[in-house]
Amino acid sequence: MIETLGRVLRDAAHLLDRLPALSPHWPADRTSGHVDKLIGESALLLLAAARVPADVLWPHIASLTASLIPHVHSVRSRALLMRSRRNRHAILLPHLVLAKLGYCDPVLEGLLCDGAGAGEAEVQGFRLAEREWLRALDEGTPPDMRRFTGDTIFSRPLNVLEMDRGDLYAVTHWVAYATDLGQVAAPRWMVDAVIAMIDDAIAWQIGAEDLDLLGELLMMARMLRLPQSPATDAAWALIRAAWDRIGFLPSPSYRAADVEPLEGDARAAHEAAHVYHTMYVLGLLCATEVRFPSRNIHRSHADWAYALVVAQDAERAAERAAPYCRGKPGSMADGADPSPQAAPPFWRGVLEANAHHADIVAAADLISAVRSYDLAALARSMDRWIADGLPASGLFIDAVTFLIRQQVADGAIGAQFLIDQNRASPAAAIVTSALAELLARSAIHIRTELAASGAVPMRECVH
C-alpha cells in the first residue's frame, strides 16, 4: 500500500509539473475547470498522504508540495478571486492544505477572507457537506453534519437497482466530508445506510467495470471502518488484476483506441485526462487502508416483515398472470435467434477464477439485468440465484419487487405489453408464463429462508 501510494504521489507531482504543456491539448471551453479540478484533487491527495505516519512517504509528499505551490500561490489564483469571489471554493482547499503544511500565501489568504460568504451560488446535496468540511478544516475542528439530517440522499432507502452513478458518487462524498477523510466517526444514520447498500453497490460497479467509483466505495468502507466482506475482496481482486495487466487504473471514459493515434504531449494530455482521477482515488484508498483498520460492526438483518409482504405480492402477481399461463411455462428464449457469444468482460474472468467470488458475480449479473431492462437476463440470474441457494438478501427482494412492478393491468409481465398488439402476440404467453413461474418460485425461496431463520413463525411462512 505504501509503495503504491508513493508511486501515485510521484506521478501526481510529475503531472502538475507538466500541466503547462498538457493543458493546451484539452478542449478550450473546459481547460480552466479541468485545471482547477486537477489542482484541487492533488491537494486532497496531498492532505491524505501527509496524515499517513510513514517516513518513507515524506520525500514524495515534499515533491508533490513543491509541485503544487506554483499552481496555488500564483497570479492565476489571485486573478480568479479578483474577477469573481465565486471562484473562492476552487482555490480554498489547495490553500488550506498548503497552509497546514507551513506554506501560506498572505496575499491569497487576504483575498480568500474577503470573498467569504460573497457571491455564493446555490449549494445543494453533498456540496453542503463539502462546505462544512472546508469550514472545519480551516478552523481545525471536526465537521458537524447534524444540521444536514433533512432532505439528503440518505433520507430514503438506497436501492442500487434505481440509483444512478451520480447518486453513488454523492454517497461516497457525503461520507468523505462527514468523516474528514476517516478522521472522525460518521453519524450513525449515515453508517446504517451505507452498511445496507455497500456490498450491492460494489457488485454493481464491478459489473460496470468502473474502477474509479469502485475505489471510492472501498475508500468509503475504510473511512467507516467497515469489515472486509466478499464484495470488498472481489473489488480488490479486480483492481489488482487491472493494475497487473496494464500498469494503471483507467477511468470509465478511457479508450485505448483513442490514445493510439496520439503522440507526445497530446498523448500524455489525453492519458492524463482519462487516467489521473482513478489513480488519485487509488492513492487516497491506499492512504485510508494504511491508517484505518476495520472493526466488527453489527450488520442489520433483512427486514423480514417486508420480505414476507414481497413474497405475498409475488404470489398474487403470479396468480394474476393466469390468463397467459394455460400451458407448461416456456423459456423466454423460445423462438429467439441465438445471439453470437461475445467474449466475457474482463471483470468476469477475474472473479470467476475464484469460486469465493461466485456470489458477487451473481449479484453483478442481477443488477446489470435490471438496470438494462433485460428481463430474460434477469430471469436467468434469479433462476441461478434460487438454484444455488443464495440468500433472500435485500438485493434479491428488491429484484422480486422490480419484477412485480412490471406486471400490466391484465396480468402480462413486461413493459412491452403496455401495447395492445404485443399482448396479443405469442410472446406475451411465453414471457409472462416464464416470469410468473419465476415469481412463484421466488416467493417460495423467500418463505423458505424466513422459516429457516426463525425470524417469522412457520405458520406465517407456509402458504
NORFEN-V275321 format. One line per field, one symbol per residue. ss: DSSP state (~ for helix, > for strand, _ for the rest). Layout:
ss: ???
This chain:
ss: _~~~~~~~~~~~~~~~~_~~~~~~~_____~~~~~~~~~~~~~~~~~~~~____~~~~~~~~~~~~~~~~~~__~~~~~~~~~_~~~~~~~~~~~~~~~~_____~~~~~~~~~~__________~~~~~~~~~~~~~~______~~~____~~~_________~~~~~~~~~~~~~~_________~~~~~~~~~~~~~~~~~~~~~__~~~~~~~~~~~~~______~~~~~~~~~~~~~~~~~_________~~~~~___~~~~~~~~~~~~~~~~~~~~~~~~~~~~____________~~~~~~~~~~~~~~~~~~~~~_____________________~~~~~~~__~~~~~~~~~~~~~~~~~___~~~~~~~~~~~~~______~~~~~~~~~~~__>_____>_~~~~_~~~~__~~~~~~~~~~~~~~~~~~~~~~~~~~~~____~~~~__
